[in-house]
């Protein structure tokens, strides 16, 4: 049991580090487009990684609170995978990301929010393109 949990934790951090590579590319594009900032890749990577770690912390805290409330009998019908909880975390994680961008890039709050919004839009566009590619490939076969 202990080795399995340890492996999952290591896998999660390796996955987060790899996802930060893609996030850094998206951050560089968003910063260039919104604020005309030529962001070095290393700074973009560390900014993205810090944002991922902080959002993980927020999600862990919310999961801990939901788990605690469910053990006390206050809220037994809701768990961390609940659509309500996941929906509440979207704006919270967005604001955490914007805060990290503001802190690391020394931009105004408005530009940090715009950079984060453009990052989300780029991510959604990439996701739609991937879905269309997968659907196109499956329709061929």
C-alpha positions as CSV (number, residue, x, y, z in Angstrom):
1,X,0.0,0.0,0.0
2,X,2.8,2.4,0.9
3,X,4.8,1.8,-2.3
4,X,1.7,2.3,-4.4
5,X,0.9,5.7,-2.8
6,X,4.5,6.8,-3.1
7,X,4.5,5.8,-6.8
8,X,1.3,7.8,-7.3
9,X,2.8,10.9,-5.7
10,X,6.0,10.6,-7.7
11,X,3.9,10.2,-10.9
12,X,1.8,13.2,-10.0
13,X,4.9,15.5,-9.6
14,X,6.6,14.2,-12.7
15,X,3.3,14.8,-14.6
16,X,3.1,18.3,-13.2
17,X,6.6,19.1,-14.2
18,X,6.0,17.9,-17.7
19,X,2.7,19.8,-17.9
20,X,4.6,22.9,-16.8
21,X,6.6,22.6,-20.0
22,X,3.5,23.0,-22.1
23,X,2.2,25.7,-19.7
24,X,5.4,27.6,-20.1
25,X,5.1,27.8,-23.9
26,X,1.5,28.9,-23.5
27,X,2.5,31.5,-20.9
28,X,5.2,32.9,-23.1
29,X,2.7,33.3,-26.0
30,X,0.1,34.9,-23.7
31,X,2.7,37.3,-22.2
32,X,4.0,38.3,-25.6
33,X,0.5,38.9,-27.0
34,X,-1.0,40.7,-24.0
35,X,1.9,42.6,-22.4
36,X,4.6,42.5,-25.2
37,X,6.9,40.8,-22.7
38,X,9.8,38.6,-24.1
39,X,9.7,36.0,-21.3
40,X,12.7,33.7,-20.9
41,X,11.6,30.0,-21.0
42,X,13.1,29.3,-17.5
43,X,11.1,32.1,-15.9
44,X,8.0,31.0,-17.7
45,X,8.5,27.4,-16.6
46,X,9.1,28.3,-12.9
47,X,6.1,30.6,-13.0
48,X,3.9,27.9,-14.4
49,X,5.3,25.3,-12.0
50,X,4.7,27.6,-9.0
51,X,1.1,28.2,-10.1
52,X,0.5,24.5,-10.5
53,X,1.9,23.8,-7.1
54,X,-0.2,26.5,-5.5
55,X,-3.4,25.3,-7.2
56,X,-2.6,21.8,-6.1
57,X,-2.4,23.2,-2.5
58,X,-5.8,25.0,-2.9
59,X,-7.4,21.8,-4.2
60,X,-5.8,19.8,-1.3
61,X,-7.1,22.3,1.2
62,X,-10.6,22.1,-0.3
63,X,-10.5,18.3,-0.4
64,X,-9.4,18.3,3.2
65,X,-12.3,20.6,4.3
66,X,-14.8,18.5,2.3
67,X,-13.5,15.3,3.8
68,X,-13.6,16.8,7.3
69,X,-17.1,18.0,6.9
70,X,-18.3,14.6,5.6
71,X,-16.8,12.9,8.6
72,X,-18.6,15.2,11.0
73,X,-22.0,14.6,9.4
74,X,-22.4,18.2,8.2
75,X,-22.2,17.3,4.5
76,X,-22.4,13.6,3.7
77,X,-23.7,13.8,0.2
78,X,-20.7,15.7,-1.4
79,X,-17.2,14.5,-2.1
80,X,-14.2,16.1,-3.7
81,X,-15.2,14.9,-7.2
82,X,-18.6,16.6,-6.9
83,X,-19.3,18.9,-9.9
84,X,-20.2,21.7,-7.4
85,X,-16.7,21.5,-5.8
86,X,-14.9,21.2,-9.1
87,X,-16.9,24.2,-10.5
88,X,-16.0,26.3,-7.4
89,X,-12.3,25.5,-7.9
90,X,-12.2,26.9,-11.5
91,X,-12.3,30.6,-10.5
92,X,-10.2,30.0,-7.4
93,X,-7.4,28.3,-9.5
94,X,-7.7,31.0,-12.2
95,X,-7.2,33.7,-9.5
96,X,-4.2,31.8,-8.0
97,X,-2.7,31.6,-11.5
98,X,-3.2,35.3,-12.1
99,X,-1.7,36.1,-8.8
100,X,1.4,34.1,-9.5
101,X,1.7,35.8,-13.0
102,X,1.4,39.2,-11.4
103,X,4.0,38.4,-8.8
104,X,6.5,36.7,-11.1
105,X,6.2,39.0,-14.1
106,X,5.7,42.3,-12.2
107,X,2.7,43.3,-14.3
108,X,-0.5,45.1,-13.2
109,X,-3.5,43.1,-11.9
110,X,-5.4,43.7,-15.1
111,X,-2.6,42.4,-17.3
112,X,-2.1,39.4,-15.1
113,X,-5.8,38.6,-15.4
114,X,-5.7,39.1,-19.2
115,X,-2.6,36.9,-19.5
116,X,-4.3,34.1,-17.5
117,X,-7.4,34.5,-19.6
118,X,-5.5,34.2,-22.8
119,X,-3.7,31.1,-21.4
120,X,-7.1,29.5,-20.7
121,X,-8.3,30.4,-24.2
122,X,-5.1,28.9,-25.8
123,X,-5.5,25.8,-23.7
124,X,-9.2,25.4,-24.8
125,X,-8.2,25.9,-28.4
126,X,-5.5,23.3,-28.2
127,X,-8.0,20.9,-26.5
128,X,-10.6,21.5,-29.3
129,X,-7.9,20.9,-32.0
130,X,-6.9,17.6,-30.3
131,X,-10.5,16.5,-30.1
132,X,-11.0,17.3,-33.7
133,X,-7.9,15.4,-34.7
134,X,-8.9,12.3,-32.7
135,X,-12.4,12.4,-34.1
136,X,-11.0,12.8,-37.6
137,X,-8.7,9.9,-37.2
138,X,-11.4,7.7,-35.7
139,X,-13.8,8.6,-38.6
140,X,-11.2,7.5,-41.1
141,X,-10.9,4.1,-39.6
